[in-house]
Amino acid sequence: MMRSWQKILLTVFHVIGLLLIVYITMNGLQLRWRLGYILFEGVALSGISLYFMHFHAYILNVITKLYAFCWGLFSVIGVLVACLTFDSVYCETDRYIMKKPASIIGFDSAILYEKNGLLETEKRRYKFVSPKSIVPLDSIGAIIIYGDYDNGEGKSEYDVAILPLNDSYFSNKDKIREYAKLYNMKFEP
């Protein structure tokens, strides 16, 4: 039998975690190091443990048990979603991380995220590339991607290309063209 302070502590933990998940989801935030999955499973486990709370009112017990059962289903669904949407890391620098998207439909083959504390902020999506390493050139708004590129025939070839990092790429095309020519890289205008 749970004591009243344990019931309050469990309920408060669950509600705060639930509000945090709603805030993260509504604002489209992505936490680093898979912390979003850990947060969800913590809230799901606290929701499941509400099953063990007993009240004097019968209807309150039934509602609590039904709510805990729903969280059990949510946790199973959450584990399946986490397995299906797992995005592996291609490479990273001290400021950026390049991940393989977990999309079932689509042609994006790499997504660049900027590390921002506990958050990962999506910067840009790249098609038909499997990066091995990256070198960001923030001063000119470009990124050098070393990796396998699709050659259009269904095969990949190792190559180096200089691609957009942010919008300043388009205003610095002359500098980027010179840089690409100097180091013998592909340049996408």
C-alpha positions, 0 to 999 in steps of 0.5 A, a space after each residue: 500500500 502506497 503512503 499518501 506522500 508517495 502517491 503525491 510524489 509519483 503523480 507530480 513526477 508523472 504530470 511534470 514529465 507529461 507536460 515536458 513531453 507535450 512542450 517538446 512535441 508541440 515545439 518540434 524539439 529534438 533532444 540530444 543523446 536520445 534523451 527524448 526516448 528516455 523521458 518518454 519511457 520514464 513518463 510511461 513507467 510512472 504512468 504504469 506505476 499509477 496502477 498500484 495506487 489505491 483510493 477509497 472511491 471505487 470509480 477513482 480506482 477504476 479510472 486510475 487502473 484504466 489510465 495505467 493500462 493505457 500508458 502500458 500500451 503507449 510504452 509498447 507503441 513508444 518502443 516500436 516507434 523508437 526502433 522504427 525511427 532510430 536515426 544513426 549518426 554518420 559523423 560529427 564535429 564539435 558543433 554539428 552532427 550528421 545523421 541518417 534519417 529514419 524516413 520510410 518514404 523520401 530521398 533525404 539521405 543525410 540531415 545536418 543538425 547543430 548541437 545546441 546544449 541538450 537540443 539538436 537543431 536541424 540545419 539542412 537536408 542533403 540528398 543522395 549522400 552517405 557522409 564519412 566526414 564533414 568540415 563546416 566552413 561557417 565563414 562562407 556558409 558552406 560545408 565540405 562533405 567527404 563520402 559516398 555519392 549516388 552516381 545516378 545509376 544506383 551505385 555509390 562512388 566516394 567523392 568530395 563536395 562543397 554544399 550549402 550550410 546556411 543561406 549565406 552560401 548563396 551570397 558567397 558563391 564566388 568565394 566558394 567556387 574559388 575554394 572548390 577549384 583550389 581543392 578540386 571539389 564538386 561545387 553545386 551553384 
